[in-house]
Amino acid sequence: MQVTCIFWTAFNQLYYSFPVFLDHWVEMDRLSAFFGLEPGTITAVTVTSMDAFFIIVLQMWVSSVSMRYRPLHSMMTGIFILGGGLLLMFITRDPWIILLGVLIFSIGEMASSPKFTEYVGRIAPTDKKALYMGTSFLPVAMGHFLAGVLSGKPYEVLADKIWLLRKAVAERGFEIEPVSDTFTQNQYTERAQELFGMNSAELTQYLWNSYNPQKVWILFTGLALLASVSLFLYDRYILKD
């Protein structure tokens, strides 16, 4: 249960932290321009939704491969692959590499997530399958809760653009009115641009280079790898008999 909780905590960053990261750091209009679309057509929601698109297209193929392996082996491999996807999703500002990360994340999800249900169904006694299946959703709920915690203060300190901008303003010795109901984040950012003598793109790149918000990948990928290694140890030493 603890392992699946860790997995769902990492997995849910697709919905908790990833859209915020895209909005703050990635120039999505590069994708819009490539496809001949109007600026703003492709958004963070569009990129996040590609996970579902890849599942629709590739699920049959991934399932045909994963069904050849024991559930635990498929789960630990899938989680490991998912961790690689998280790395690419958070380590760069290049939208094409990020899309590749979403694809890899989706393959890992397809290889691991369905196998949790299959594994619980296999180990459950015949007269307690409903109880086991119901209980299997507890780590899902806990994973959602912990994902929300990680996407709060930990993410804010490591990768939130406004947090890092406030830090840069303080280090430069500038003074800007705090964000409030009457002074929005956009106004704060515009004032910072004036003080730094930079446009929006230049200020974003300055913050990226100065504070390395991409290091948040270590936290999220680390959770996925922890879950994968824990399953390996469980399979090797606890279920060895």
The 8 nearest C-alpha neighbors of each residue, nearest first, counted from 0:
[[1, 3, 2, 138, 4, 135, 137, 5],
 [2, 0, 4, 3, 5, 138, 226, 6],
 [3, 1, 5, 226, 4, 0, 6, 229],
 [2, 4, 6, 0, 5, 1, 138, 7],
 [3, 5, 138, 142, 1, 7, 2, 6],
 [6, 4, 8, 2, 3, 7, 226, 222],
 [5, 7, 3, 9, 4, 8, 226, 223],
 [8, 6, 142, 10, 4, 9, 5, 11],
 [7, 9, 142, 146, 5, 6, 11, 10],
 [10, 8, 6, 7, 219, 11, 12, 223],
 [11, 9, 7, 12, 8, 6, 13, 223],
 [12, 10, 13, 14, 8, 9, 7, 146],
 [11, 13, 15, 16, 14, 10, 9, 17],
 [14, 12, 11, 17, 15, 10, 16, 47],
 [15, 13, 12, 11, 17, 16, 18, 47],
 [14, 16, 12, 13, 17, 150, 11, 147],
 [17, 15, 12, 19, 150, 18, 20, 14],
 [16, 18, 20, 13, 19, 12, 15, 14],
 [19, 17, 21, 43, 20, 16, 22, 14],
 [20, 18, 22, 21, 16, 17, 23, 15],
 [19, 21, 17, 23, 18, 22, 24, 16],
 [22, 20, 25, 18, 19, 24, 23, 43],
 [23, 21, 19, 20, 24, 43, 18, 25],
 [24, 22, 20, 21, 160, 19, 25, 159],
 [23, 25, 21, 20, 22, 92, 26, 203],
 [26, 24, 92, 21, 27, 22, 23, 94],
 [27, 25, 28, 29, 24, 94, 92, 21],
 [28, 26, 29, 30, 25, 42, 41, 94],
 [27, 29, 31, 30, 38, 26, 32, 39],
 [30, 28, 32, 27, 31, 26, 33, 94],
 [29, 31, 33, 28, 32, 27, 34, 41],
 [30, 32, 28, 36, 34, 29, 33, 41],
 [33, 31, 35, 29, 30, 34, 36, 28],
 [34, 32, 30, 31, 35, 29, 36, 28],
 [35, 33, 31, 32, 36, 30, 29, 37],
 [36, 34, 32, 33, 31, 37, 30, 38],
 [37, 35, 31, 34, 32, 40, 38, 33],
 [36, 38, 40, 39, 31, 35, 32, 28],
 [39, 37, 28, 40, 31, 36, 32, 41],
 [38, 40, 41, 28, 37, 42, 31, 27],
 [41, 39, 38, 37, 31, 42, 36, 28],
 [42, 40, 39, 31, 45, 27, 28, 30],
 [43, 41, 45, 44, 27, 40, 39, 46],
 [42, 44, 46, 18, 45, 21, 47, 22],
 [43, 45, 47, 42, 46, 48, 18, 41],
 [46, 44, 42, 48, 43, 47, 41, 49],
 [45, 47, 43, 49, 48, 44, 42, 98],
 [46, 48, 44, 49, 45, 50, 43, 18],
 [49, 47, 45, 50, 46, 51, 44, 52],
 [48, 50, 52, 46, 51, 47, 53, 45],
 [49, 51, 48, 53, 52, 105, 47, 101],
 [50, 52, 54, 49, 48, 53, 55, 105],
 [53, 51, 49, 55, 54, 50, 56, 48],
 [52, 54, 56, 50, 55, 51, 57, 49],
 [53, 55, 58, 51, 57, 52, 56, 50],
 [56, 54, 52, 53, 57, 58, 51, 59],
 [57, 55, 53, 54, 58, 52, 59, 60],
 [56, 58, 54, 60, 59, 53, 55, 61],
 [57, 59, 54, 61, 60, 62, 55, 56],
 [60, 58, 62, 61, 57, 63, 56, 55],
 [59, 61, 63, 57, 62, 58, 64, 56],
 [62, 60, 58, 64, 63, 59, 65, 57],
 [61, 63, 65, 59, 64, 60, 66, 58],
 [64, 62, 60, 61, 66, 65, 59, 67],
 [63, 65, 61, 62, 66, 67, 60, 68],
 [64, 66, 62, 67, 68, 63, 73, 110],
 [65, 67, 68, 64, 63, 62, 69, 70],
 [68, 66, 65, 64, 69, 63, 62, 73],
 [69, 67, 66, 65, 73, 72, 70, 64],
 [68, 70, 72, 71, 73, 67, 66, 65],
 [71, 69, 73, 114, 72, 118, 74, 68],
 [72, 70, 74, 73, 69, 75, 230, 234],
 [73, 71, 69, 75, 74, 70, 76, 68],
 [72, 74, 70, 76, 71, 75, 65, 77],
 [73, 75, 111, 71, 77, 72, 76, 70],
 [74, 76, 227, 78, 72, 77, 73, 230],
 [77, 75, 79, 73, 74, 78, 72, 80],
 [76, 78, 107, 111, 110, 80, 74, 79],
 [77, 79, 81, 75, 80, 76, 107, 227],
 [78, 80, 76, 82, 77, 81, 227, 224],
 [81, 79, 107, 83, 77, 82, 78, 76],
 [80, 82, 107, 104, 78, 84, 83, 79],
 [83, 81, 220, 85, 223, 79, 84, 80],
 [84, 82, 80, 86, 81, 85, 79, 87],
 [83, 85, 100, 104, 103, 81, 82, 87],
 [86, 84, 88, 82, 83, 87, 220, 89],
 [85, 87, 83, 216, 84, 88, 89, 90],
 [88, 86, 100, 84, 90, 85, 89, 97],
 [87, 89, 97, 85, 100, 86, 90, 84],
 [88, 90, 216, 87, 213, 86, 91, 85],
 [91, 89, 213, 87, 86, 88, 216, 214],
 [90, 92, 93, 89, 213, 87, 88, 97],
 [91, 93, 25, 94, 24, 90, 26, 97],
 [92, 94, 91, 95, 96, 97, 25, 26],
 [95, 93, 97, 96, 98, 92, 25, 27],
 [96, 94, 98, 97, 93, 99, 30, 100],
 [97, 95, 99, 98, 94, 93, 100, 87],
 [96, 98, 88, 100, 94, 95, 99, 87],
 [99, 97, 101, 95, 100, 96, 94, 102],
 [100, 98, 96, 102, 97, 101, 103, 95],
 [99, 101, 84, 87, 97, 88, 103, 98],
 [100, 102, 104, 98, 99, 103, 84, 105],
 [103, 101, 99, 105, 100, 104, 98, 106],
 [102, 104, 84, 100, 106, 105, 101, 99],
 [103, 105, 84, 81, 101, 107, 102, 106],
 [106, 104, 108, 102, 107, 103, 50, 101],
 [107, 105, 109, 103, 108, 104, 110, 102],
 [108, 106, 77, 81, 80, 110, 104, 105],
 [107, 109, 105, 111, 106, 112, 110, 104],
 [110, 108, 106, 107, 111, 112, 105, 58],
 [111, 109, 77, 107, 108, 73, 65, 106],
 [110, 112, 74, 77, 108, 114, 109, 113],
 [111, 113, 114, 108, 115, 109, 110, 74],
 [114, 112, 115, 116, 111, 117, 109, 110],
 [113, 115, 117, 111, 116, 112, 70, 118],
 [116, 114, 118, 113, 117, 112, 119, 111],
 [115, 117, 119, 114, 118, 113, 120, 132],
 [116, 118, 114, 120, 115, 119, 121, 113],
 [117, 119, 121, 115, 120, 116, 114, 70],
 [120, 118, 116, 122, 121, 117, 123, 115],
 [121, 119, 117, 118, 123, 122, 116, 128],
 [120, 122, 118, 119, 123, 117, 124, 116],
 [121, 123, 119, 120, 118, 124, 128, 131],
 [124, 122, 128, 120, 121, 119, 131, 127],
 [125, 123, 127, 126, 128, 122, 121, 131],
 [124, 126, 127, 128, 123, 120, 129, 122],
 [125, 127, 124, 128, 129, 123, 130, 131],
 [128, 126, 130, 124, 129, 125, 131, 123],
 [127, 129, 131, 123, 130, 125, 132, 126],
 [130, 128, 132, 131, 127, 133, 126, 134],
 [131, 129, 133, 127, 128, 132, 134, 123],
 [130, 132, 134, 128, 133, 129, 123, 135],
 [133, 131, 135, 129, 134, 130, 128, 119],
 [134, 132, 130, 135, 131, 136, 129, 137],
 [133, 135, 131, 136, 132, 137, 130, 138],
 [136, 134, 132, 133, 137, 131, 138, 119],
 [135, 137, 139, 134, 138, 133, 140, 132],
 [136, 138, 140, 139, 135, 134, 141, 133],
 [139, 137, 4, 141, 140, 136, 142, 0],
 [140, 138, 136, 142, 137, 141, 7, 4],
 [141, 139, 143, 137, 138, 142, 136, 144],
 [140, 142, 138, 144, 143, 139, 4, 145],
 [143, 141, 8, 7, 4, 139, 145, 140],
 [144, 142, 146, 140, 141, 145, 8, 147],
 [143, 145, 141, 147, 142, 146, 140, 148],
 [144, 146, 148, 142, 147, 143, 8, 141],
 [147, 145, 8, 143, 149, 148, 144, 142],
 [146, 148, 150, 144, 145, 149, 151, 143],
 [147, 149, 145, 151, 146, 150, 144, 152],
 [150, 148, 146, 151, 153, 147, 154, 145],
 [149, 151, 154, 147, 16, 148, 146, 15],
 [152, 150, 148, 149, 154, 153, 155, 147],
 [151, 153, 155, 154, 156, 150, 149, 148],
 [154, 152, 149, 156, 155, 151, 157, 150],
 [153, 155, 150, 157, 152, 156, 158, 151],
 [154, 156, 159, 152, 153, 157, 158, 151],
 [155, 157, 153, 154, 158, 152, 159, 162],
 [158, 156, 154, 155, 212, 215, 153, 159],
 [157, 159, 212, 155, 154, 156, 160, 215],
 [160, 158, 155, 162, 161, 163, 154, 156],
 [159, 161, 163, 162, 164, 23, 158, 24],
 [162, 160, 164, 163, 159, 165, 184, 188],
 [163, 161, 165, 159, 164, 160, 166, 155],
 [162, 164, 166, 160, 165, 161, 167, 159],
 [165, 163, 161, 167, 166, 162, 160, 168],
 [166, 164, 168, 162, 163, 167, 161, 169],
 [165, 167, 163, 169, 164, 168, 170, 162],
 [166, 168, 164, 170, 169, 165, 171, 163],
 [169, 167, 165, 171, 173, 166, 170, 164],
 [170, 168, 172, 166, 171, 167, 173, 165],
 [171, 169, 167, 172, 168, 166, 173, 165],
 [172, 170, 168, 169, 173, 167, 166, 195],
 [171, 173, 169, 170, 168, 174, 167, 175],
 [174, 172, 168, 171, 169, 175, 194, 170],
 [173, 175, 172, 176, 168, 169, 177, 171],
 [176, 174, 177, 173, 187, 190, 191, 168],
 [175, 177, 178, 174, 187, 182, 179, 190],
 [178, 176, 179, 175, 182, 187, 183, 184],
 [177, 179, 182, 183, 184, 176, 187, 180],
 [180, 178, 182, 181, 183, 177, 184, 176],
 [179, 181, 182, 183, 178, 184, 177, 186],
 [180, 182, 179, 183, 178, 186, 177, 184],
 [183, 181, 179, 178, 180, 186, 184, 187],
 [182, 184, 186, 185, 178, 179, 187, 181],
 [183, 185, 187, 186, 178, 188, 182, 161],
 [184, 186, 188, 183, 187, 189, 182, 190],
 [187, 185, 189, 183, 184, 188, 190, 182],
 [186, 188, 184, 190, 185, 189, 191, 183],
 [189, 187, 191, 185, 186, 190, 184, 192],
 [190, 188, 186, 192, 191, 187, 185, 193],
 [189, 191, 193, 187, 192, 188, 186, 194],
 [192, 190, 188, 194, 193, 189, 195, 187],
 [193, 191, 189, 197, 195, 190, 194, 196],
 [192, 194, 196, 190, 191, 195, 189, 197],
 [193, 195, 191, 192, 196, 190, 173, 197],
 [196, 194, 192, 197, 193, 191, 202, 168],
 [195, 197, 193, 194, 192, 198, 191, 202],
 [198, 196, 192, 195, 201, 202, 199, 193],
 [197, 199, 201, 200, 192, 202, 196, 193],
 [198, 200, 202, 201, 203, 197, 192, 189],
 [201, 199, 203, 202, 198, 204, 197, 205],
 [202, 200, 204, 198, 203, 199, 197, 205],
 [201, 203, 205, 199, 204, 200, 197, 198],
 [204, 202, 200, 206, 205, 201, 199, 207],
 [203, 205, 207, 201, 202, 206, 208, 200],
 [206, 204, 202, 208, 203, 207, 209, 201],
 [205, 207, 209, 203, 204, 208, 210, 202],
 [208, 206, 204, 211, 205, 209, 210, 203],
 [207, 209, 205, 206, 211, 210, 204, 212],
 [208, 210, 206, 207, 205, 211, 204, 167],
 [209, 211, 207, 212, 206, 208, 163, 158],
 [212, 210, 207, 213, 208, 214, 209, 206],
 [213, 211, 158, 214, 157, 210, 215, 207],
 [214, 212, 90, 215, 211, 89, 216, 91],
 [215, 213, 216, 212, 217, 211, 90, 157],
 [214, 216, 213, 217, 218, 157, 212, 158],
 [217, 215, 214, 219, 86, 89, 218, 220],
 [216, 218, 215, 220, 221, 219, 214, 86],
 [217, 219, 221, 216, 215, 220, 222, 214],
 [220, 218, 216, 222, 221, 9, 217, 223],
 [221, 219, 82, 223, 222, 217, 216, 218],
 [220, 222, 224, 218, 219, 223, 217, 225],
 [223, 221, 225, 219, 220, 224, 9, 5],
 [222, 224, 82, 220, 226, 225, 221, 9],
 [223, 225, 227, 221, 226, 222, 79, 228],
 [226, 224, 222, 228, 223, 227, 229, 221],
 [225, 227, 229, 223, 2, 224, 228, 6],
 [228, 226, 75, 224, 230, 229, 225, 78],
 [227, 229, 231, 225, 230, 226, 224, 232],
 [230, 228, 226, 232, 231, 227, 225, 233],
 [231, 229, 233, 227, 228, 232, 75, 234],
 [230, 232, 228, 234, 229, 233, 235, 227],
 [231, 233, 235, 229, 234, 230, 236, 228],
 [234, 232, 230, 237, 231, 235, 236, 229],
 [235, 233, 238, 231, 232, 236, 237, 230],
 [234, 236, 232, 239, 233, 231, 237, 238],
 [237, 235, 239, 233, 232, 238, 234, 240],
 [238, 236, 233, 239, 234, 235, 232, 240],
 [237, 239, 234, 240, 236, 235, 233, 232],
 [238, 240, 236, 235, 237, 234, 233, 232],
 [239, 238, 237, 236, 235, 234, 233, 232]]
